[in-house]
Amino acid sequence: MKFNWGTGIVLAFAAFIVFILYFVILASTDNRANHDLVTEDYYKEELAYQNEIDAQSNAKIYASQFSFENQEGGLAITFPSKMNYKEIKGKVSLYRPSNKHLDFDFPISLSNKHLLIPDKRLLDGRWDIKIYWNYQGKDHLIKKSINY
């Protein structure tokens, strides 16, 4: 068999195709390139987004009165003193952007105006906090990003 320009071009194209297929397969099977949605029920949550917008507008009057403080036992969230803490029901959601396995929800059960999230649940780094609560029949929502 004689090696000429036509054979060389065909071999070059075949080598290029194998090279590209190798990287496509490598990229699609590598676990480091795992691109998940932020939540599993993304579309379901999108439909409820108007309720979230309404809850945020209800919470605007209280937003500046919340305080987040790193303490020895964990993260202390202080609710506004104007609110009767016995009437507050809801949950605190902590979202870790770098690892979805660290996300958790914490129920709001207050015996005073402070809520303490234990230190053992929080790792150092960035956390996105959502405080959902119902007070006097209205839903409220505050979002905040902190570095713990």
DRENMIZA-660015 format. One record per residue: residue in three letters; chain; x, y, z of N, C-alpha, C in turn. Coordinates in nm, 3 decimals. Example, Ala and Ser with C-alpha at 12.3 -4.5 7.8 and 13.67 -1.06 7.14 Angstrom:
REM residues 2
<type:Ala mol:A n.X:1.319 n.Y:-0.569 n.Z:0.780 ca.X:1.230 ca.Y:-0.450 ca.Z:0.780 c.X:1.320 c.Y:-0.330 c.Z:0.780>
<type:Ser mol:A n.X:1.285 n.Y:-0.225 n.Z:0.708 ca.X:1.367 ca.Y:-0.106 ca.Z:0.714 c.X:1.290 c.Y:0.003 c.Z:0.787>
//
This chain:
REM residues 148
<type:Met mol:A n.X:0.084 n.Y:-0.118 n.Z:0.000 ca.X:0.000 ca.Y:0.000 ca.Z:0.000 c.X:0.088 c.Y:0.124 c.Z:0.000>
<type:Lys mol:A n.X:0.051 n.Y:0.217 n.Z:-0.082 ca.X:0.130 ca.Y:0.337 ca.Z:-0.099 c.X:0.072 c.Y:0.449 c.Z:-0.013>
<type:Phe mol:A n.X:0.157 n.Y:0.520 n.Z:0.059 ca.X:0.118 ca.Y:0.631 ca.Z:0.144 c.X:0.128 c.Y:0.760 c.Z:0.065>
<type:Asn mol:A n.X:0.013 n.Y:0.828 n.Z:0.046 ca.X:0.013 ca.Y:0.952 ca.Z:-0.029 c.X:-0.062 c.Y:1.060 c.Z:0.050>
<type:Trp mol:A n.X:-0.084 n.Y:1.175 n.Z:-0.017 ca.X:-0.150 ca.Y:1.288 ca.Z:0.051 c.X:-0.292 c.Y:1.253 c.Z:0.094>
<type:Gly mol:A n.X:-0.365 n.Y:1.185 n.Z:0.016 ca.X:-0.503 ca.Y:1.148 ca.Z:0.049 c.X:-0.509 c.Y:1.062 c.Z:0.173>
<type:Thr mol:A n.X:-0.420 n.Y:0.964 n.Z:0.182 ca.X:-0.416 ca.Y:0.877 ca.Z:0.298 c.X:-0.376 c.Y:0.957 c.Z:0.423>
<type:Gly mol:A n.X:-0.284 n.Y:1.047 n.Z:0.412 ca.X:-0.240 ca.Y:1.131 ca.Z:0.525 c.X:-0.352 c.Y:1.220 c.Z:0.577>
<type:Ile mol:A n.X:-0.430 n.Y:1.278 n.Z:0.486 ca.X:-0.542 ca.Y:1.364 ca.Z:0.527 c.X:-0.648 c.Y:1.283 c.Z:0.599>
<type:Val mol:A n.X:-0.680 n.Y:1.166 n.Z:0.545 ca.X:-0.780 ca.Y:1.079 ca.Z:0.610 c.X:-0.733 c.Y:1.038 c.Z:0.748>
<type:Leu mol:A n.X:-0.607 n.Y:1.001 n.Z:0.763 ca.X:-0.553 ca.Y:0.963 ca.Z:0.893 c.X:-0.552 c.Y:1.082 c.Z:0.991>
<type:Ala mol:A n.X:-0.522 n.Y:1.202 n.Z:0.941 ca.X:-0.523 ca.Y:1.321 ca.Z:1.026 c.X:-0.665 c.Y:1.351 c.Z:1.076>
<type:Phe mol:A n.X:-0.764 n.Y:1.341 n.Z:0.986 ca.X:-0.904 ca.Y:1.361 ca.Z:1.027 c.X:-0.946 c.Y:1.256 c.Z:1.129>
<type:Ala mol:A n.X:-0.912 n.Y:1.131 n.Z:1.107 ca.X:-0.949 ca.Y:1.024 ca.Z:1.199 c.X:-0.884 c.Y:1.045 c.Z:1.337>
<type:Ala mol:A n.X:-0.757 n.Y:1.087 n.Z:1.338 ca.X:-0.690 ca.Y:1.113 ca.Z:1.465 c.X:-0.756 c.Y:1.230 c.Z:1.539>
<type:Phe mol:A n.X:-0.793 n.Y:1.333 n.Z:1.464 ca.X:-0.860 ca.Y:1.448 ca.Z:1.524 c.X:-0.995 c.Y:1.409 c.Z:1.584>
<type:Ile mol:A n.X:-1.074 n.Y:1.329 n.Z:1.514 ca.X:-1.204 ca.Y:1.283 ca.Z:1.563 c.X:-1.188 c.Y:1.199 c.Z:1.689>
<type:Val mol:A n.X:-1.091 n.Y:1.110 n.Z:1.692 ca.X:-1.066 ca.Y:1.028 ca.Z:1.811 c.X:-1.024 c.Y:1.117 c.Z:1.928>
<type:Phe mol:A n.X:-0.941 n.Y:1.216 n.Z:1.902 ca.X:-0.896 ca.Y:1.310 ca.Z:2.004 c.X:-1.015 c.Y:1.385 c.Z:2.065>
<type:Ile mol:A n.X:-1.103 n.Y:1.437 n.Z:1.982 ca.X:-1.221 ca.Y:1.511 ca.Z:2.030 c.X:-1.315 c.Y:1.419 c.Z:2.106>
<type:Leu mol:A n.X:-1.342 n.Y:1.301 n.Z:2.056 ca.X:-1.430 ca.Y:1.206 ca.Z:2.125 c.X:-1.374 c.Y:1.168 c.Z:2.262>
<type:Tyr mol:A n.X:-1.243 n.Y:1.152 n.Z:2.271 ca.X:-1.180 ca.Y:1.120 ca.Z:2.399 c.X:-1.209 c.Y:1.229 c.Z:2.502>
<type:Phe mol:A n.X:-1.194 n.Y:1.356 n.Z:2.465 ca.X:-1.218 ca.Y:1.464 ca.Z:2.560 c.X:-1.366 c.Y:1.483 c.Z:2.592>
<type:Val mol:A n.X:-1.454 n.Y:1.456 n.Z:2.497 ca.X:-1.599 ca.Y:1.463 ca.Z:2.526 c.X:-1.637 c.Y:1.357 c.Z:2.627>
<type:Ile mol:A n.X:-1.589 n.Y:1.236 n.Z:2.609 ca.X:-1.619 ca.Y:1.127 ca.Z:2.702 c.X:-1.556 c.Y:1.155 c.Z:2.838>
<type:Leu mol:A n.X:-1.435 n.Y:1.204 n.Z:2.840 ca.X:-1.367 ca.Y:1.237 ca.Z:2.965 c.X:-1.442 c.Y:1.345 c.Z:3.042>
<type:Ala mol:A n.X:-1.487 n.Y:1.449 n.Z:2.974 ca.X:-1.558 ca.Y:1.559 ca.Z:3.040 c.X:-1.696 c.Y:1.518 c.Z:3.089>
<type:Ser mol:A n.X:-1.763 n.Y:1.431 n.Z:3.018 ca.X:-1.898 ca.Y:1.393 ca.Z:3.059 c.X:-1.901 c.Y:1.288 c.Z:3.169>
<type:Thr mol:A n.X:-1.794 n.Y:1.215 n.Z:3.190 ca.X:-1.793 ca.Y:1.113 ca.Z:3.295 c.X:-1.715 c.Y:1.155 c.Z:3.418>
<type:Asp mol:A n.X:-1.648 n.Y:1.268 n.Z:3.416 ca.X:-1.569 ca.Y:1.313 ca.Z:3.530 c.X:-1.660 c.Y:1.370 c.Z:3.638>
<type:Asn mol:A n.X:-1.646 n.Y:1.325 n.Z:3.762 ca.X:-1.730 ca.Y:1.372 ca.Z:3.872 c.X:-1.699 c.Y:1.515 c.Z:3.914>
<type:Arg mol:A n.X:-1.583 n.Y:1.566 n.Z:3.883 ca.X:-1.550 ca.Y:1.704 ca.Z:3.918 c.X:-1.632 c.Y:1.803 c.Z:3.837>
<type:Ala mol:A n.X:-1.687 n.Y:1.762 n.Z:3.726 ca.X:-1.768 ca.Y:1.850 ca.Z:3.642 c.X:-1.916 c.Y:1.823 c.Z:3.664>
<type:Asn mol:A n.X:-1.953 n.Y:1.796 n.Z:3.788 ca.X:-2.093 ca.Y:1.769 ca.Z:3.821 c.X:-2.166 c.Y:1.901 c.Z:3.839>
<type:His mol:A n.X:-2.252 n.Y:1.935 n.Z:3.747 ca.X:-2.323 ca.Y:2.063 ca.Z:3.748 c.X:-2.469 c.Y:2.038 c.Z:3.783>
<type:Asp mol:A n.X:-2.500 n.Y:2.044 n.Z:3.913 ca.X:-2.637 ca.Y:2.025 ca.Z:3.958 c.X:-2.709 c.Y:2.159 c.Z:3.961>
<type:Leu mol:A n.X:-2.841 n.Y:2.152 n.Z:3.957 ca.X:-2.920 ca.Y:2.271 ca.Z:3.982 c.X:-2.908 c.Y:2.305 c.Z:4.130>
<type:Val mol:A n.X:-2.941 n.Y:2.428 n.Z:4.165 ca.X:-2.930 ca.Y:2.469 ca.Z:4.304 c.X:-3.023 c.Y:2.385 c.Z:4.392>
<type:Thr mol:A n.X:-3.141 n.Y:2.355 n.Z:4.344 ca.X:-3.234 ca.Y:2.269 ca.Z:4.417 c.X:-3.283 c.Y:2.159 c.Z:4.324>
<type:Glu mol:A n.X:-3.330 n.Y:2.053 n.Z:4.381 ca.X:-3.381 ca.Y:1.941 ca.Z:4.301 c.X:-3.513 c.Y:1.977 c.Z:4.233>
<type:Asp mol:A n.X:-3.599 n.Y:2.053 n.Z:4.302 ca.X:-3.730 ca.Y:2.090 ca.Z:4.249 c.X:-3.728 c.Y:2.233 c.Z:4.198>
<type:Tyr mol:A n.X:-3.640 n.Y:2.260 n.Z:4.106 ca.X:-3.619 ca.Y:2.397 ca.Z:4.058 c.X:-3.747 c.Y:2.457 c.Z:3.999>
<type:Tyr mol:A n.X:-3.815 n.Y:2.386 n.Z:3.913 ca.X:-3.932 ca.Y:2.441 ca.Z:3.846 c.X:-4.050 c.Y:2.457 c.Z:3.941>
<type:Lys mol:A n.X:-4.064 n.Y:2.367 n.Z:4.034 ca.X:-4.170 ca.Y:2.378 ca.Z:4.135 c.X:-4.147 c.Y:2.503 c.Z:4.221>
<type:Glu mol:A n.X:-4.024 n.Y:2.528 n.Z:4.259 ca.X:-3.993 ca.Y:2.645 ca.Z:4.339 c.X:-4.009 c.Y:2.775 c.Z:4.259>
<type:Glu mol:A n.X:-3.985 n.Y:2.769 n.Z:4.131 ca.X:-4.001 ca.Y:2.887 ca.Z:4.046 c.X:-4.147 c.Y:2.934 c.Z:4.044>
<type:Leu mol:A n.X:-4.240 n.Y:2.840 n.Z:4.047 ca.X:-4.381 ca.Y:2.876 ca.Z:4.047 c.X:-4.422 c.Y:2.945 c.Z:4.177>
<type:Ala mol:A n.X:-4.356 n.Y:2.916 n.Z:4.286 ca.X:-4.388 ca.Y:2.976 ca.Z:4.416 c.X:-4.306 c.Y:3.103 c.Z:4.442>
<type:Tyr mol:A n.X:-4.237 n.Y:3.153 n.Z:4.342 ca.X:-4.148 ca.Y:3.267 ca.Z:4.362 c.X:-4.223 c.Y:3.395 c.Z:4.396>
<type:Gln mol:A n.X:-4.346 n.Y:3.414 n.Z:4.346 ca.X:-4.422 ca.Y:3.535 ca.Z:4.378 c.X:-4.453 c.Y:3.541 c.Z:4.528>
<type:Asn mol:A n.X:-4.478 n.Y:3.426 n.Z:4.589 ca.X:-4.499 ca.Y:3.424 ca.Z:4.734 c.X:-4.374 c.Y:3.470 c.Z:4.808>
<type:Glu mol:A n.X:-4.259 n.Y:3.433 n.Z:4.756 ca.X:-4.131 ca.Y:3.474 ca.Z:4.815 c.X:-4.112 c.Y:3.625 c.Z:4.802>
<type:Ile mol:A n.X:-4.148 n.Y:3.681 n.Z:4.689 ca.X:-4.137 ca.Y:3.826 ca.Z:4.669 c.X:-4.229 c.Y:3.900 c.Z:4.766>
<type:Asp mol:A n.X:-4.351 n.Y:3.850 n.Z:4.785 ca.X:-4.444 ca.Y:3.912 ca.Z:4.878 c.X:-4.392 c.Y:3.904 c.Z:5.022>
<type:Ala mol:A n.X:-4.335 n.Y:3.790 n.Z:5.059 ca.X:-4.282 ca.Y:3.772 ca.Z:5.194 c.X:-4.164 c.Y:3.866 c.Z:5.218>
<type:Gln mol:A n.X:-4.081 n.Y:3.888 n.Z:5.116 ca.X:-3.968 ca.Y:3.980 ca.Z:5.131 c.X:-4.017 c.Y:4.124 c.Z:5.149>
<type:Ser mol:A n.X:-4.121 n.Y:4.161 n.Z:5.077 ca.X:-4.173 ca.Y:4.298 ca.Z:5.093 c.X:-4.237 c.Y:4.316 c.Z:5.231>
<type:Asn mol:A n.X:-4.297 n.Y:4.209 n.Z:5.286 ca.X:-4.352 ca.Y:4.217 ca.Z:5.422 c.X:-4.241 c.Y:4.233 c.Z:5.526>
<type:Ala mol:A n.X:-4.123 n.Y:4.179 n.Z:5.499 ca.X:-4.014 ca.Y:4.179 ca.Z:5.596 c.X:-3.926 c.Y:4.303 c.Z:5.587>
<type:Lys mol:A n.X:-3.951 n.Y:4.393 n.Z:5.493 ca.X:-3.864 ca.Y:4.510 ca.Z:5.478 c.X:-3.856 c.Y:4.595 c.Z:5.604>
<type:Ile mol:A n.X:-3.965 n.Y:4.606 n.Z:5.676 ca.X:-3.964 ca.Y:4.691 ca.Z:5.795 c.X:-3.881 c.Y:4.630 c.Z:5.908>
<type:Tyr mol:A n.X:-3.861 n.Y:4.498 n.Z:5.903 ca.X:-3.784 ca.Y:4.430 ca.Z:6.008 c.X:-3.640 c.Y:4.401 c.Z:5.968>
<type:Ala mol:A n.X:-3.607 n.Y:4.412 n.Z:5.842 ca.X:-3.477 ca.Y:4.365 ca.Z:5.791 c.X:-3.359 c.Y:4.431 c.Z:5.861>
<type:Ser mol:A n.X:-3.364 n.Y:4.558 n.Z:5.887 ca.X:-3.251 ca.Y:4.627 ca.Z:5.949 c.X:-3.240 c.Y:4.597 c.Z:6.098>
<type:Gln mol:A n.X:-3.345 n.Y:4.539 n.Z:6.157 ca.X:-3.345 ca.Y:4.514 ca.Z:6.301 c.X:-3.292 c.Y:4.375 c.Z:6.338>
<type:Phe mol:A n.X:-3.267 n.Y:4.291 n.Z:6.239 ca.X:-3.209 ca.Y:4.159 ca.Z:6.264 c.X:-3.059 c.Y:4.174 c.Z:6.283>
<type:Ser mol:A n.X:-3.002 n.Y:4.090 n.Z:6.368 ca.X:-2.856 ca.Y:4.090 ca.Z:6.379 c.X:-2.806 c.Y:3.946 c.Z:6.379>
<type:Phe mol:A n.X:-2.692 n.Y:3.927 n.Z:6.317 ca.X:-2.626 ca.Y:3.797 ca.Z:6.306 c.X:-2.490 c.Y:3.811 c.Z:6.373>
<type:Glu mol:A n.X:-2.465 n.Y:3.725 n.Z:6.471 ca.X:-2.341 ca.Y:3.738 ca.Z:6.548 c.X:-2.279 c.Y:3.601 c.Z:6.571>
<type:Asn mol:A n.X:-2.150 n.Y:3.590 n.Z:6.541 ca.X:-2.077 ca.Y:3.467 ca.Z:6.570 c.X:-2.045 c.Y:3.465 c.Z:6.719>
<type:Gln mol:A n.X:-2.094 n.Y:3.361 n.Z:6.786 ca.X:-2.068 ca.Y:3.346 ca.Z:6.929 c.X:-1.993 c.Y:3.217 c.Z:6.952>
<type:Glu mol:A n.X:-1.961 n.Y:3.193 n.Z:7.076 ca.X:-1.885 ca.Y:3.074 ca.Z:7.112 c.X:-1.960 c.Y:2.946 c.Z:7.077>
<type:Gly mol:A n.X:-2.091 n.Y:2.943 n.Z:7.099 ca.X:-2.170 ca.Y:2.822 ca.Z:7.075 c.X:-2.223 c.Y:2.808 c.Z:6.934>
<type:Gly mol:A n.X:-2.209 n.Y:2.912 n.Z:6.852 ca.X:-2.260 ca.Y:2.906 ca.Z:6.716 c.X:-2.297 c.Y:3.043 c.Z:6.663>
<type:Leu mol:A n.X:-2.394 n.Y:3.045 n.Z:6.572 ca.X:-2.440 ca.Y:3.168 ca.Z:6.511 c.X:-2.569 c.Y:3.212 c.Z:6.580>
<type:Ala mol:A n.X:-2.568 n.Y:3.331 n.Z:6.638 ca.X:-2.686 ca.Y:3.383 ca.Z:6.708 c.X:-2.759 c.Y:3.480 c.Z:6.615>
<type:Ile mol:A n.X:-2.886 n.Y:3.452 n.Z:6.593 ca.X:-2.973 ca.Y:3.541 ca.Z:6.515 c.X:-3.066 c.Y:3.608 c.Z:6.613>
<type:Thr mol:A n.X:-3.063 n.Y:3.741 n.Z:6.616 ca.X:-3.146 ca.Y:3.817 ca.Z:6.708 c.X:-3.263 c.Y:3.876 c.Z:6.631>
<type:Phe mol:A n.X:-3.383 n.Y:3.843 n.Z:6.674 ca.X:-3.504 ca.Y:3.895 ca.Z:6.612 c.X:-3.534 c.Y:4.034 c.Z:6.667>
<type:Pro mol:A n.X:-3.611 n.Y:4.115 n.Z:6.595 ca.X:-3.642 ca.Y:4.251 ca.Z:6.641 c.X:-3.715 c.Y:4.250 c.Z:6.775>
<type:Ser mol:A n.X:-3.682 n.Y:4.346 n.Z:6.859 ca.X:-3.743 ca.Y:4.352 ca.Z:6.992 c.X:-3.891 c.Y:4.393 c.Z:6.985>
<type:Lys mol:A n.X:-3.934 n.Y:4.455 n.Z:6.875 ca.X:-4.075 ca.Y:4.494 ca.Z:6.859 c.X:-4.167 c.Y:4.373 c.Z:6.847>
<type:Met mol:A n.X:-4.112 n.Y:4.263 n.Z:6.800 ca.X:-4.193 ca.Y:4.144 ca.Z:6.774 c.X:-4.209 c.Y:4.061 c.Z:6.902>
<type:Asn mol:A n.X:-4.328 n.Y:4.006 n.Z:6.920 ca.X:-4.353 ca.Y:3.913 ca.Z:7.029 c.X:-4.299 c.Y:3.778 c.Z:6.986>
<type:Tyr mol:A n.X:-4.191 n.Y:3.733 n.Z:7.046 ca.X:-4.123 ca.Y:3.611 ca.Z:7.001 c.X:-4.209 c.Y:3.486 c.Z:7.015>
<type:Lys mol:A n.X:-4.313 n.Y:3.490 n.Z:7.099 ca.X:-4.401 ca.Y:3.374 ca.Z:7.117 c.X:-4.490 c.Y:3.350 c.Z:6.995>
<type:Glu mol:A n.X:-4.510 n.Y:3.453 n.Z:6.914 ca.X:-4.596 ca.Y:3.444 ca.Z:6.796 c.X:-4.519 c.Y:3.411 c.Z:6.668>
<type:Ile mol:A n.X:-4.389 n.Y:3.395 n.Z:6.676 ca.X:-4.306 ca.Y:3.372 ca.Z:6.558 c.X:-4.292 c.Y:3.222 c.Z:6.534>
<type:Lys mol:A n.X:-4.331 n.Y:3.177 n.Z:6.415 ca.X:-4.316 ca.Y:3.038 ca.Z:6.373 c.X:-4.253 c.Y:3.037 c.Z:6.235>
<type:Gly mol:A n.X:-4.166 n.Y:2.942 n.Z:6.210 ca.X:-4.105 ca.Y:2.934 ca.Z:6.078 c.X:-3.981 c.Y:2.849 c.Z:6.078>
<type:Lys mol:A n.X:-3.891 n.Y:2.879 n.Z:5.984 ca.X:-3.767 ca.Y:2.802 ca.Z:5.974 c.X:-3.655 c.Y:2.890 c.Z:5.919>
<type:Val mol:A n.X:-3.534 n.Y:2.848 n.Z:5.948 ca.X:-3.414 ca.Y:2.911 ca.Z:5.896 c.X:-3.348 c.Y:2.809 c.Z:5.804>
<type:Ser mol:A n.X:-3.324 n.Y:2.846 n.Z:5.679 ca.X:-3.258 ca.Y:2.758 ca.Z:5.583 c.X:-3.117 c.Y:2.808 c.Z:5.561>
<type:Leu mol:A n.X:-3.021 n.Y:2.720 n.Z:5.577 ca.X:-2.882 ca.Y:2.754 ca.Z:5.552 c.X:-2.835 c.Y:2.677 c.Z:5.430>
<type:Tyr mol:A n.X:-2.784 n.Y:2.750 n.Z:5.334 ca.X:-2.742 ca.Y:2.695 ca.Z:5.205 c.X:-2.593 c.Y:2.720 c.Z:5.188>
<type:Arg mol:A n.X:-2.522 n.Y:2.613 n.Z:5.160 ca.X:-2.377 ca.Y:2.623 ca.Z:5.137 c.X:-2.352 c.Y:2.613 c.Z:4.987>
<type:Pro mol:A n.X:-2.313 n.Y:2.722 n.Z:4.920 ca.X:-2.295 ca.Y:2.720 ca.Z:4.775 c.X:-2.193 c.Y:2.618 c.Z:4.726>
<type:Ser mol:A n.X:-2.093 n.Y:2.587 n.Z:4.808 ca.X:-1.987 ca.Y:2.500 ca.Z:4.762 c.X:-2.016 c.Y:2.351 c.Z:4.781>
<type:Asn mol:A n.X:-2.118 n.Y:2.316 n.Z:4.861 ca.X:-2.146 ca.Y:2.175 ca.Z:4.886 c.X:-2.291 c.Y:2.158 c.Z:4.929>
<type:Lys mol:A n.X:-2.373 n.Y:2.100 n.Z:4.843 ca.X:-2.516 ca.Y:2.087 ca.Z:4.873 c.X:-2.543 c.Y:1.989 c.Z:4.987>
<type:His mol:A n.X:-2.448 n.Y:1.905 n.Z:5.021 ca.X:-2.468 ca.Y:1.809 ca.Z:5.130 c.X:-2.462 c.Y:1.876 c.Z:5.267>
<type:Leu mol:A n.X:-2.414 n.Y:1.998 n.Z:5.274 ca.X:-2.407 ca.Y:2.070 ca.Z:5.401 c.X:-2.531 c.Y:2.155 c.Z:5.427>
<type:Asp mol:A n.X:-2.622 n.Y:2.166 n.Z:5.330 ca.X:-2.743 ca.Y:2.247 ca.Z:5.347 c.X:-2.833 c.Y:2.185 c.Z:5.452>
<type:Phe mol:A n.X:-2.900 n.Y:2.270 n.Z:5.530 ca.X:-2.994 ca.Y:2.220 ca.Z:5.628 c.X:-3.095 c.Y:2.328 c.Z:5.665>
<type:Asp mol:A n.X:-3.207 n.Y:2.284 n.Z:5.720 ca.X:-3.312 ca.Y:2.372 ca.Z:5.770 c.X:-3.315 c.Y:2.360 c.Z:5.921>
<type:Phe mol:A n.X:-3.346 n.Y:2.470 n.Z:5.986 ca.X:-3.348 ca.Y:2.476 ca.Z:6.132 c.X:-3.481 c.Y:2.539 c.Z:6.172>
<type:Pro mol:A n.X:-3.566 n.Y:2.471 n.Z:6.251 ca.X:-3.695 ca.Y:2.531 ca.Z:6.289 c.X:-3.676 c.Y:2.648 c.Z:6.385>
<type:Ile mol:A n.X:-3.763 n.Y:2.745 n.Z:6.374 ca.X:-3.759 ca.Y:2.858 ca.Z:6.466 c.X:-3.845 c.Y:2.823 c.Z:6.586>
<type:Ser mol:A n.X:-3.780 n.Y:2.807 n.Z:6.700 ca.X:-3.851 ca.Y:2.789 ca.Z:6.826 c.X:-3.780 c.Y:2.877 c.Z:6.928>
<type:Leu mol:A n.X:-3.845 n.Y:2.985 n.Z:6.964 ca.X:-3.781 ca.Y:3.088 ca.Z:7.046 c.X:-3.832 c.Y:3.085 c.Z:7.190>
<type:Ser mol:A n.X:-3.739 n.Y:3.096 n.Z:7.283 ca.X:-3.775 ca.Y:3.116 ca.Z:7.423 c.X:-3.740 c.Y:3.259 c.Z:7.465>
<type:Asn mol:A n.X:-3.668 n.Y:3.327 n.Z:7.380 ca.X:-3.642 ca.Y:3.470 ca.Z:7.392 c.X:-3.622 c.Y:3.522 c.Z:7.250>
<type:Lys mol:A n.X:-3.570 n.Y:3.640 n.Z:7.233 ca.X:-3.559 ca.Y:3.696 ca.Z:7.098 c.X:-3.437 c.Y:3.648 c.Z:7.021>
<type:His mol:A n.X:-3.361 n.Y:3.552 n.Z:7.077 ca.X:-3.241 ca.Y:3.500 ca.Z:7.012 c.X:-3.263 c.Y:3.357 c.Z:6.964>
<type:Leu mol:A n.X:-3.207 n.Y:3.326 n.Z:6.849 ca.X:-3.204 ca.Y:3.189 ca.Z:6.796 c.X:-3.058 c.Y:3.152 c.Z:6.776>
<type:Leu mol:A n.X:-3.017 n.Y:3.040 n.Z:6.834 ca.X:-2.878 ca.Y:2.997 ca.Z:6.823 c.X:-2.869 c.Y:2.875 c.Z:6.733>
<type:Ile mol:A n.X:-2.790 n.Y:2.886 n.Z:6.627 ca.X:-2.764 ca.Y:2.773 ca.Z:6.538 c.X:-2.631 c.Y:2.713 c.Z:6.585>
<type:Pro mol:A n.X:-2.631 n.Y:2.586 n.Z:6.624 ca.X:-2.511 ca.Y:2.527 ca.Z:6.685 c.X:-2.389 c.Y:2.531 c.Z:6.594>
<type:Asp mol:A n.X:-2.275 n.Y:2.549 n.Z:6.658 ca.X:-2.147 ca.Y:2.558 ca.Z:6.590 c.X:-2.111 c.Y:2.429 c.Z:6.516>
<type:Lys mol:A n.X:-2.156 n.Y:2.315 n.Z:6.568 ca.X:-2.121 ca.Y:2.187 ca.Z:6.507 c.X:-2.186 c.Y:2.169 c.Z:6.369>
<type:Arg mol:A n.X:-2.291 n.Y:2.244 n.Z:6.338 ca.X:-2.356 ca.Y:2.233 ca.Z:6.207 c.X:-2.293 c.Y:2.325 c.Z:6.103>
<type:Leu mol:A n.X:-2.215 n.Y:2.422 n.Z:6.146 ca.X:-2.161 ca.Y:2.523 ca.Z:6.056 c.X:-2.012 c.Y:2.505 c.Z:6.035>
<type:Leu mol:A n.X:-1.970 n.Y:2.500 n.Z:5.911 ca.X:-1.828 ca.Y:2.499 ca.Z:5.878 c.X:-1.786 c.Y:2.641 c.Z:5.840>
<type:Asp mol:A n.X:-1.658 n.Y:2.667 n.Z:5.849 ca.X:-1.607 ca.Y:2.798 ca.Z:5.809 c.X:-1.633 c.Y:2.819 c.Z:5.661>
<type:Gly mol:A n.X:-1.668 n.Y:2.942 n.Z:5.626 ca.X:-1.690 ca.Y:2.975 ca.Z:5.485 c.X:-1.820 c.Y:3.051 c.Z:5.466>
<type:Arg mol:A n.X:-1.860 n.Y:3.060 n.Z:5.341 ca.X:-1.979 ca.Y:3.136 ca.Z:5.305 c.X:-2.105 c.Y:3.054 c.Z:5.323>
<type:Trp mol:A n.X:-2.208 n.Y:3.115 n.Z:5.379 ca.X:-2.340 ca.Y:3.057 ca.Z:5.395 c.X:-2.443 c.Y:3.158 c.Z:5.348>
<type:Asp mol:A n.X:-2.545 n.Y:3.111 n.Z:5.276 ca.X:-2.661 ca.Y:3.193 ca.Z:5.241 c.X:-2.773 c.Y:3.152 c.Z:5.336>
<type:Ile mol:A n.X:-2.828 n.Y:3.250 n.Z:5.406 ca.X:-2.931 ca.Y:3.225 ca.Z:5.505 c.X:-3.063 c.Y:3.282 c.Z:5.456>
<type:Lys mol:A n.X:-3.169 n.Y:3.202 n.Z:5.470 ca.X:-3.305 ca.Y:3.248 ca.Z:5.445 c.X:-3.384 c.Y:3.225 c.Z:5.573>
<type:Ile mol:A n.X:-3.443 n.Y:3.330 n.Z:5.624 ca.X:-3.527 ca.Y:3.320 ca.Z:5.743 c.X:-3.671 c.Y:3.339 c.Z:5.698>
<type:Tyr mol:A n.X:-3.746 n.Y:3.229 n.Z:5.702 ca.X:-3.890 ca.Y:3.232 ca.Z:5.670 c.X:-3.964 c.Y:3.232 c.Z:5.802>
<type:Trp mol:A n.X:-4.053 n.Y:3.325 n.Z:5.823 ca.X:-4.133 ca.Y:3.319 ca.Z:5.944 c.X:-4.271 c.Y:3.378 c.Z:5.920>
<type:Asn mol:A n.X:-4.363 n.Y:3.334 n.Z:6.004 ca.X:-4.500 ca.Y:3.384 ca.Z:6.000 c.X:-4.523 c.Y:3.458 c.Z:6.130>
<type:Tyr mol:A n.X:-4.568 n.Y:3.582 n.Z:6.118 ca.X:-4.593 ca.Y:3.664 ca.Z:6.236 c.X:-4.722 c.Y:3.740 c.Z:6.214>
<type:Gln mol:A n.X:-4.816 n.Y:3.719 n.Z:6.303 ca.X:-4.948 ca.Y:3.783 ca.Z:6.298 c.X:-5.017 c.Y:3.758 c.Z:6.164>
<type:Gly mol:A n.X:-5.007 n.Y:3.635 n.Z:6.115 ca.X:-5.078 ca.Y:3.595 ca.Z:5.995 c.X:-5.012 c.Y:3.632 c.Z:5.863>
<type:Lys mol:A n.X:-4.896 n.Y:3.696 n.Z:5.867 ca.X:-4.825 ca.Y:3.735 ca.Z:5.744 c.X:-4.695 c.Y:3.658 c.Z:5.734>
<type:Asp mol:A n.X:-4.663 n.Y:3.617 n.Z:5.612 ca.X:-4.536 ca.Y:3.551 ca.Z:5.586 c.X:-4.427 c.Y:3.655 c.Z:5.562>
<type:His mol:A n.X:-4.308 n.Y:3.627 n.Z:5.613 ca.X:-4.195 ca.Y:3.717 ca.Z:5.599 c.X:-4.073 c.Y:3.636 c.Z:5.556>
<type:Leu mol:A n.X:-3.982 n.Y:3.702 n.Z:5.487 ca.X:-3.860 ca.Y:3.636 ca.Z:5.441 c.X:-3.746 c.Y:3.736 c.Z:5.438>
<type:Ile mol:A n.X:-3.635 n.Y:3.694 n.Z:5.497 ca.X:-3.511 ca.Y:3.774 ca.Z:5.490 c.X:-3.401 c.Y:3.682 c.Z:5.437>
<type:Lys mol:A n.X:-3.324 n.Y:3.733 n.Z:5.341 ca.X:-3.210 ca.Y:3.661 ca.Z:5.285 c.X:-3.083 c.Y:3.736 c.Z:5.320>
<type:Lys mol:A n.X:-2.981 n.Y:3.661 n.Z:5.356 ca.X:-2.853 ca.Y:3.723 ca.Z:5.390 c.X:-2.741 c.Y:3.625 c.Z:5.361>
<type:Ser mol:A n.X:-2.627 n.Y:3.674 n.Z:5.317 ca.X:-2.507 ca.Y:3.594 ca.Z:5.298 c.X:-2.408 c.Y:3.633 c.Z:5.407>
<type:Ile mol:A n.X:-2.350 n.Y:3.532 n.Z:5.471 ca.X:-2.253 ca.Y:3.559 ca.Z:5.576 c.X:-2.129 c.Y:3.472 c.Z:5.555>
<type:Asn mol:A n.X:-2.022 n.Y:3.512 n.Z:5.615 ca.X:-1.901 ca.Y:3.430 ca.Z:5.622 c.X:-1.884 c.Y:3.390 c.Z:5.767>
<type:Tyr mol:A n.X:-1.886 n.Y:3.261 n.Z:5.791 ca.X:-1.876 ca.Y:3.211 ca.Z:5.930 c.X:-1.733 c.Y:3.174 c.Z:5.959>
//
